[in-house]
Amino acid sequence: MATMRNRFATRMLNLHRLVKSNLVAGLLRRRGHRPLDAPPPRIRVLIDGNEATVVDVDRLLLKPSSPSSATALFPPFFLLAVEAGGFVRGLVLLALYPALRLLTAEGARLKAMAMVCFLGLRRGEAARAGRAVLPRYFFREAADVEALMEAAASARKEVITVVAAASRLFPTVMVETFLKEYVGFDAVVGREVSFAGVMDDDDGDDMERFRDVVNKTPRNGAGPRPLIFHDGRLAFTPTPAAALAMYVYLPLAVALSVLRIAIFTLLPRGVSGAAAALAGVRLRVAGAPRPPAAGDAAGGRLYACNHRTLLDAVAVSGALGRPVSSVTYSLGRLSELLSPIPLLPLAREREEDRRCMASLLSRGDVVVCPEGTTCREPYLLRFSPLFAELADEVNPVAVRAAAGMFYGTSTSPSAKCFDSVFFLMNPSPEYGVHFLEPVATAGAGAGSSIEVANRVQRVIAGALGYEATTLTRKAKYLLLAGNEGGVATNRSNNK
């Protein structure tokens, strides 16, 4: 009798799993004909005693009414192709786009795009694009990010183990970071793709995949976080038409960048500004720049600005109308050769860096970027206090950099040396420089160097309308590059 009861229980358990498997598979196959303001479909499943809520997210990730169309899927796959595989791989995907439009089978279309994007890629390259590049795209272009967050938050209020996001259109590597870190899901189950470029079949056998994810994933207690750091070269949404326009413009972009670099490095200062303006480079100045310090013995003035690109100090020099020196971390040989102003690489050794900066300041004006690294979003990273120990006052400068097509920053060591080149490849690269009132670093009420650095950070953040944070250079590189940002330079190995 006991044996019969055990067999019956086993059969019921298998039936339960089969029903749940079919329900989840049906969930993943839904074509999303609901209105956009309808809540995303979700289902509660019990897997090996762990209760989970699974939310279908495809409809809210893609804007068009037919989210599985080639036009809707092209931009994120193109970003992956370019940022992980290079511009040639992106060109191959663009050339394939007309054929993708002709394919009526959704599965065949997805597999063709995956083959182009993933074939031959190292796993780390695709993972980096999914972690550092695609979250910015989905934040900007997803059909309804707020609805995604609400779906995750609503499911989280229930007494469950895991809140999972399910996607039948995207490989997990493309959407996992966005949905887990920035939306609030505990786990993501998408299509799997090998790095031979082969995407698995959406054959309905999803329960094993869900079981593996749910059993291995802890409940995310941190919740979603704001998007502060992201990477990649493309500063526009790469629809097929926009991607085609970029490739048509690319030869001209390279020629313009070479011309603009030649103007800044070869022409005299008195004419380089006008020539650069004729070449499409814009410089907007606000506030009253300070006059040169009186007398050689007085040394120069210290300017502290937020860090947008490697050209920040060049823009400040142009706004001042006189030469300045600057210091930076991880300075490559090419960046040093192309810079029209003296650039000194720092060694990240406090006393040595202090002596170098003080020596520069004794000879003339110096521009420093206390954040230590660039930030593209409207946030300021924590200011290192070393600059506040070099002079009796510091002149805060708020800078903005506008890039319409290519970002002029990168965390990749192999691509970082081309940062200035890419910024000057934009059709109309623009810098805004706003000189603010000096901040005293010595005397009554000035406070410690840390307090002065925090005060300067808040002043610049207020002028720009940005948010001041306590995040550091290390936090950025750990998130985007998986390292602490140490890059060999001409002076040191940046320990």
N, C-alpha and C positions, 0 to 999 in steps of 0.2 A: 504493500500500500504506500509506504514511504517513497519507494522507487517511482511509482506512478505519479505521486505528487511532484517529485523532483523533475520528472520528464515534462509534466504539464507546465511547471513554472519556467522551465528552460524554453519550451515552445512559446509561451506567452512573452518572455523576455525577447526572444528573437523576433516575434511579431511586432513587439513594441519598437524595436530598433529599426525594423524594415519600414514601418509606418513613418517614424521620425525621419529616416533617411529620405523617403520619397517626399515628405513635406519640405525638408530643407532643399532637396534638389529642385522641387517646384518653385520654392522661393527664389533660388538663384536663376531660374529660367524666366521669371516674370519679365514681361516686356515694358513694364512701366507706363501703362496707358492712363494712369491716374493723373488728375490735375496736380500741378507743381505744389500747391499749398496743402495737399493731402499728406497725412503723416506717412513716413516710409513704412512699408510692410515689415513686420517682425514676427518671430515665432519663438516660443520657449521650448527648450529641449532639455531632456534629462539624460546625461551621458555618464555612465558608471557612477551614479550617485551625485554628480555635479550638475546643478541646474544652471543653464545659461540662456541668455536672450540673444538671438541672432537677428541682426538688422540688415536688410537689403539696402545698399548705399549707392548703387550705380545711378539710379535716377537723379540723385542729388549731387553726384559728382560731375555730370555732364549736362550742359545747358539745352541742346537741341531737343525737339520733341521726339526725335528718333535717336536715342543716345548711342546706339550701336553702329551708326552710320560711319563711313570712312571720314567724313568731314569732322565729326565730333571727336573721333578717336585720334585723328592725326596729330594735333598739337602736343599732347603729353608724350606720345611715342616719338615724335620728332625731337622733343627736348632730350629724351633719354638717348636717342641716337647721336645727337650732336655733342651733348655734354659728357657722355660716357665713351663714345666711339669716335668723335671728331666730325669736322664739317663734311668730309667726303662721304661718310656713312649717312649723314643727314641728306646729302644730295641724292644718294641712291634711293632713300625712302621717298623723297619728293618725286623722283622720276617714276617710282612705282605707283604714285597716287592715282593717275588715270585708270590704271588696271584695277586698283582697289575699288574705285567707284563702280566698275563693271561687275564686280563679284557680288552675287546675290546672297551667297551663303555667309552668314556672320562668322561662323567658325573658321572658314577658309580665309576670310579677311584678317581676322585676328592672328592666325598662324603665320600668314605672310608678313605682317608687320613685325611680329615677334622674331621671325627668322632674320629679317634685316637688322633689327635693333640689337639682338642678343648674340648672334653668331660670332664666335671668336672672342667675345668679351670676357675679361676676367671677372669673377664674381664680385670682387671688391669695387670694380669700376661701376657696375650697375647699382650696387648697394649704395655707393656714395651719391650717385645721381638721385636715387630715391630718397636719400636722407637729407641732402643739401640743396637740391635744385627743385624737385617736383613739389614739395610742400608750398613753396611760394606761388607756383602756378595754380594749384588747387585752391589756395586761399583767395586768389584773385579771380579765378575763372569758374570755380565750381558753381553749380546751379543755385545752391542754397546752403552755405556753410553753417548759418545759424540753425537751420533745420537739422543738419547733421549733429551739431552739438546738443540740440534739444533732444534728439532721439537717444543719444548716448546718456545724457543726464537723466532723462525720464526712465530709461531702463535701469539705470544705476540705483534709482530709489527703491526698486523692488528687492526682495530678499533673494538674491541670486549669487552665484559664484563668479561668473564671467559675463561681460557684455561684449559680444563679438560682432564685427562688421563683415558682411559677406559680399564679395564682388565676383561676378562671372565674366567681366570684361577686362579686368586688369590683373596682370601678375602681381602676386603679393609684394614683391620687391619694389614695385612702383608706388604703392599706396600705403604700405604699412606704417611708415614713420608719420605721415600726415594724419592718418586716422587714429593712431595710438597717442602720439605726443601732442598733437595740436587740436584734435577733436575730442578725445577722451575715451575711446574704446580700449578695452583690455587686450583684445586679440583681433587679428585680421586674417580671414581666410579668402584668398583669391586664387587665380589660376596659377599653376606652377609651370615654370619654363626652365628648360635646361640651357646651359650656356653653349650648347651646340645649336641653339636657336629653335628648339622644338618645344612647342606649347602643348600641355596635356589636353586630352579631350574632356569636354564638359558632358560626361556620360551619366551623371546622376549618382555616381558612387562617392558621395561627399561625406558620409557619416564617419568613416575612418579618419578623414582629414580633420573634421570637427572634433572628434574624440581626442586626437593627438594634440590639437591646439588647446582645447579646454583643459585637459588634464595637466598640461605643462605650463599654463599661463596663470600667474597669480593675479588677483584683482588689483587693478591700478588705483592706488589710493591718492596719487598726486593730482589727478585731473588734468585738463588741457592747459597749455601754457601759451603765451603770446609768441608770435613769430618775430624774432629779433635778428637771427642770423640766417643767411642763405647764400648760396654760391651759384656759379654758372656765368657764362658770357652773354647770353641773350637777354636783353632788357625789354622785349616785346612779346606779345602772344603770337606764337608761330603758326597761324592759320596757313593753309596751303598757299594762298595768294601772298601773304606777308613773307613766307619763307622763300617763295620764288623771287619776290622783290629784293630780299636780302642777297641772294646769290647773284642777281643781276648787278646789284650795287657793289658787291664785294671787291672787284678789281679797282673801281674808283675809290672805294674806302681805303684800300692799301695805299694808293697813290696820294690821296689827301693826307693820310697820316704821315707819310714820308715828307711831303711838302711842309706840313705844319711843324714837324720836328726840326726840319732844316731851318725854318724861319726862326724858331726859338733858340737854336744852338749856334747858328752861323751869322745872323744879322745883328747889327749893333742894337743895344737896348732902345735907343731913341726911335728906331723905325720898326722894331720887331712887333710892337703892340698893334700898330696900324696895319702892318702886313698880315698879322694873324687874324685881325678882324675881317680883312678882305678875303681871307681863306676860310671864313665861316666860324671862327672861334669867338665866343662872346664872353666878355668880362663885365660884370655889373658890380659897382662899388657903392657902399652905403656907409654912413658915419664919417667921422673926420680922422684920417690917419695921422699919427703923431709925426712931427718933424724929426729929422735926424738928431741924435744926441749931440750936445754941444761939446766940441773939443775931443781930441783923440783920447785923452786920459779917461774920459767918461765912459768909453766903450760904446756898445750899441744897446738897442732896446730889445727886450725879450717879448716875443709874441707867442701866445698859446692858442691854438685853434683845434677844433674838432677834426677828425680824420675821415675824409671821404675817399680820396685817391692819393696816389703818390705825387700828384701835381698840386696839392694844397699849398705848399710853400712857394711854388712857382706862381700861383695865382695871387698870393699875398704880396710877393715881390712885384708883380705887375701892377697891383693896386697901389702899392707904395711909390712906385716909380723909381725904385733904387734896388741895388742888389742886396740879397740876404743870404745867410747860410742856413742849413737845416740839418737835423739829425734824424735817423730812422733806424729801425730794426730790419734785419734780413735783406740788406741791400745787395742786389745782384750786380754783376759786372756790366750788363747791358743797360740797366737803369742808371748806373753811375755815368756811363758814357753819354747817354742821351740827355741827362739833366743839364739845363742851362744855368743852374746855380750850384754852388758847392754842397754836396751831400756827404755827411759823415756817418758811417755805420757804427752803431753802438754795440758794445760787447756784453751787455746785461750784467756787468759788474759795477756796482753802485759807485764806488770811489773812482774807478777809472772813467766811467761815463761822466761823472761830475766834473772831473778835471778837463775832459775833452770839451764839454759844453761851456764851461767857464772860459776856456781858452778861446773858443769861437766868439763868445760874447764880448771878450775884451777887445776884439778886432772889428766888431760891427754887429749889425742886427742879426738876430737868430730867431727862426721860427721852429717851434716844437709842437708835436701832436701827442699830448700826454696819454691819450687812449692806448697808444701802442699798436693799434691795428684799426682797420677801417670797419665801418658799420653802415649798411645801406638803408636800413629802416630808420624811422624817426626816434631813435634812442641814442643816448650817449653812454659809452662805457665808463668805468671808473677811471679817473685821472690819476696817473702816477704822481706822487708829490715831489719828485726830484727837482722839477723845474722851479718850484716855489722857493728853493734854497739858493738860487743863482743870482737874484737881483732884488732890489728893494721894492720893485713893483713889476707887475706883469700886465701886458696889454692883451685882453681876450679878443679873439677874432672868431666870428661865426661864419662858416663857409658852407655853401651848397654846391653840389655838382649835379648837372642834369645830363643824363645819357639816354637817348631815345632808342638806340638799337643795340649797343654793346656796353656791358659793364666794364669799367676800368679797374676792377679789383678781382683777385683770385686767391684762394688758399692753396692751390696746387703749386709746389715748388718749381715744377717744370714750366708752368705757364705764367708764374708771377712776374717774370722778367719782361713780359709783353703787356703788362697792365697799362702803361702809358700809351703804348701803341694802339691798343684797342679803344681806349677812351678817345683818342684823337681820330679814330676811324668813324666816329659818329657823324651824321650829316651836319649837325650844329651843336658841337660840344659847348657847354655853357658853365661858367663858374660865377657864383655870387659871393662877394666878400663884404662882410659887415664888421667895421671896427667899433668896438665897445669901449666903455670907460675903463681906465686902468684900475687894477685892484692892488692894494698895498700888500706886500708880503712881510714887511717888518714894521716895528713900531707898536704903539699901544693899540690893542684891539685886533691886531692882525691874526693872532692865533698861531698854532703850529702849522707846519708845511702841509700836513694832511687836511687841516681845516681850510687853508688857503686853496688847496687843489679842489676840494669839494665846493668851495664858494665859486671858483672860476667855472667849474663844471655847470653849476646851477645857473650862472649868469648866461653862459652860452646856450644852454638848453632853453632858458626862457626866451632868448632872442630868436631862436629857431622854432619854438613851439614843440620841442622834442621832450622826451622823458629821460631824466637822469637815472641811471641804474648803477648797481655795484658790480656788474659783470665785468670780467677781465678778458684780456687777449687769450689767456689760457682756456677760458670757457668756450670761446668761439672756435678755436682750433680743435679742441676735444670733440665738439659737436660736429663740425663740418669735415674735418680731416682725420680725426681719430688720433691726433698727436698733440703735443703742446706748442707747436708752431716754431720749433727750433729749425732754422735753415742756415746752412753754411754761408758765410759772407767772406769778403776780402780780408777782414781784420781778425775774425774769430770764427769759431764753430758754433757760436750761440748756444752755449751749454744750457 
